[in-house]
Amino acid sequence: MIDKTGVKNQIDEKERLIAEKDKRISEKDKLIEEKSKEISELKERITYLQADFDNLRKYFDKEKQNVIMLSNKDLIKDMLAVLDDLDSAVNNTKDEGIRMIHGKIMKLLNSKGLEPIKCVGCKFDPCEHEALMIEGEDETVTQELQKGYKLQNVVIRPSKVKIGGGV
């Protein structure tokens, strides 16, 4: 005959073992969930750190360009008097050599970001122009008395101008 107590004990033991396995599986699932969450948080932190690093790199690149521009600015400002003399020589001579040298110097300075300020026929702008003479009623620049220049879109010397009036 079948021993009912022995079978019941075996069933109880198997149920206990199954319950223990279920408990261990549940604990492992919780651990996996915690680790997955931790991995997600670490991935998010890495993404933020990469973005911060990229922003820092861009900031330092911009600062480096500003330092280069400032060092160029001082040199170019010092050269403006020579450039004025060269402009005057070009306007008062037919010598092609001087014109060629002037062209090369302007091309070089333009490649570094120097550009002359356009003024004749433009409305007077105190950020770009310095009015030395005022005549008439309107605020249009009628004559450029000394060229002004911008370096990387920053005025390094305003144009000295004659305007039509009213400022």
C-alpha positions as CSV (number, residue, x, y, z in Angstrom):
1,M,0.0,0.0,0.0
2,I,1.0,3.5,-0.5
3,D,2.3,5.4,2.5
4,K,0.2,8.6,2.5
5,T,2.3,10.3,5.0
6,G,5.5,9.7,3.0
7,V,4.0,10.9,-0.2
8,K,2.6,14.0,1.5
9,N,6.0,14.7,3.0
10,Q,7.5,14.3,-0.4
11,I,4.9,16.7,-1.9
12,D,5.5,19.2,0.9
13,E,9.2,19.0,0.4
14,K,8.9,19.5,-3.4
15,E,6.5,22.5,-2.8
16,R,9.0,24.0,-0.3
17,L,11.8,23.5,-2.9
18,I,9.6,25.1,-5.6
19,A,8.8,28.0,-3.3
20,E,12.5,28.5,-2.5
21,K,13.3,28.5,-6.3
22,D,10.5,30.9,-6.9
23,K,11.8,33.2,-4.2
24,R,15.4,33.0,-5.6
25,I,14.0,33.7,-9.1
26,S,12.1,36.6,-7.7
27,E,15.2,37.9,-5.9
28,K,17.3,37.5,-9.1
29,D,14.6,39.3,-11.2
30,K,14.7,42.2,-8.6
31,L,18.5,42.2,-8.8
32,I,18.4,42.2,-12.6
33,E,15.8,45.1,-12.6
34,E,18.0,47.0,-10.1
35,K,21.1,46.5,-12.3
36,S,19.2,47.4,-15.5
37,K,18.1,50.6,-13.8
38,E,21.7,51.3,-12.6
39,I,23.0,50.7,-16.1
40,S,20.4,53.1,-17.6
41,E,21.4,55.7,-15.1
42,L,25.0,55.2,-15.9
43,K,24.3,55.5,-19.6
44,E,22.4,58.7,-19.0
45,R,25.3,60.1,-16.9
46,I,27.7,59.2,-19.7
47,T,25.5,60.9,-22.3
48,Y,25.5,64.1,-20.1
49,L,29.2,63.9,-19.5
50,Q,29.8,63.5,-23.3
51,A,27.6,66.6,-23.9
52,D,29.4,68.5,-21.2
53,F,32.7,67.5,-22.7
54,D,31.6,68.6,-26.2
55,N,30.4,71.9,-24.8
56,L,33.7,72.4,-23.0
57,R,35.7,71.6,-26.2
58,K,33.6,74.1,-28.2
59,Y,34.1,76.7,-25.5
60,F,37.9,76.2,-25.6
61,D,38.0,76.2,-29.4
62,K,36.1,79.5,-29.3
63,E,38.4,80.9,-26.7
64,K,41.4,79.8,-28.8
65,Q,40.0,81.6,-31.8
66,N,39.4,84.7,-29.7
67,V,43.0,84.7,-28.5
68,I,44.2,84.3,-32.1
69,M,41.9,87.1,-33.3
70,L,43.1,89.4,-30.5
71,S,46.7,88.8,-31.3
72,N,45.9,89.5,-35.0
73,K,43.9,92.5,-34.0
74,D,46.9,94.2,-32.4
75,L,49.2,93.5,-35.3
76,I,46.6,94.6,-37.9
77,K,45.8,97.8,-36.0
78,D,49.5,98.7,-36.0
79,M,49.5,98.0,-39.8
80,L,46.6,100.3,-40.6
81,A,48.8,103.5,-40.8
82,V,51.1,101.7,-43.3
83,L,48.0,100.5,-45.2
84,D,46.7,104.1,-45.3
85,D,50.0,105.2,-46.8
86,L,49.9,102.4,-49.3
87,D,46.3,103.3,-50.3
88,S,47.4,106.9,-50.8
89,A,50.3,105.7,-53.0
90,V,48.0,103.5,-55.1
91,N,45.6,106.5,-55.6
92,N,48.5,108.8,-56.6
93,T,50.5,106.6,-58.9
94,K,50.2,104.4,-62.0
95,D,52.9,102.0,-60.8
96,E,51.6,98.5,-61.2
97,G,54.1,97.1,-58.7
98,I,52.6,99.2,-55.9
99,R,49.1,98.2,-57.0
100,M,50.2,94.5,-57.0
101,I,51.7,94.8,-53.5
102,H,48.6,96.6,-52.2
103,G,46.4,93.8,-53.7
104,K,48.5,91.1,-52.1
105,I,48.5,92.8,-48.7
106,M,44.7,93.4,-48.8
107,K,44.1,89.7,-49.8
108,L,46.3,88.6,-46.9
109,L,44.5,90.9,-44.4
110,N,41.1,89.9,-45.8
111,S,42.0,86.2,-45.3
112,K,42.6,87.1,-41.6
113,G,39.1,88.7,-41.3
114,L,39.9,92.4,-42.1
115,E,37.4,94.2,-44.2
116,P,36.9,97.9,-44.9
117,I,33.7,99.5,-43.6
118,K,31.4,100.7,-46.4
119,C,30.3,104.2,-45.7
120,V,29.8,106.6,-48.7
121,G,26.1,106.6,-49.5
122,C,25.2,104.8,-46.3
123,K,23.2,106.1,-43.3
124,F,25.5,107.4,-40.5
125,D,26.1,104.7,-37.9
126,P,27.9,105.9,-34.8
127,C,29.1,102.3,-34.2
128,E,31.0,102.3,-37.5
129,H,31.5,106.0,-38.3
130,E,33.1,109.0,-36.7
131,A,31.6,112.2,-38.0
132,L,34.2,114.9,-38.5
133,M,32.1,117.2,-40.6
134,I,28.4,117.8,-40.8
135,E,26.6,119.6,-43.6
136,G,23.0,119.7,-44.9
137,E,19.9,118.1,-43.5
138,D,20.1,114.3,-43.9
139,E,22.3,111.7,-42.1
140,T,23.8,110.1,-45.1
141,V,27.6,109.8,-45.3
142,T,28.8,111.9,-48.2
143,Q,32.6,111.5,-48.0
144,E,35.1,109.2,-46.4
145,L,38.0,111.1,-44.9
146,Q,39.7,108.0,-43.4
147,K,38.9,104.4,-44.0
148,G,37.5,102.4,-41.2
149,Y,38.0,98.6,-40.7
150,K,36.3,95.6,-39.1
151,L,38.1,92.5,-38.0
152,Q,35.9,89.5,-37.7
153,N,32.9,91.8,-37.8
154,V,34.2,93.9,-34.9
155,V,35.1,97.5,-35.6
156,I,38.8,98.1,-34.9
157,R,38.8,101.6,-36.4
158,P,35.7,103.6,-37.3
159,S,35.5,105.4,-40.6
160,K,36.1,109.2,-40.3
161,V,33.4,110.7,-42.4
162,K,31.6,113.8,-43.6
163,I,27.8,113.5,-43.3
164,G,24.9,115.4,-44.8
165,G,23.7,116.7,-41.4
166,G,21.3,116.4,-38.5
167,V,23.1,114.1,-36.1
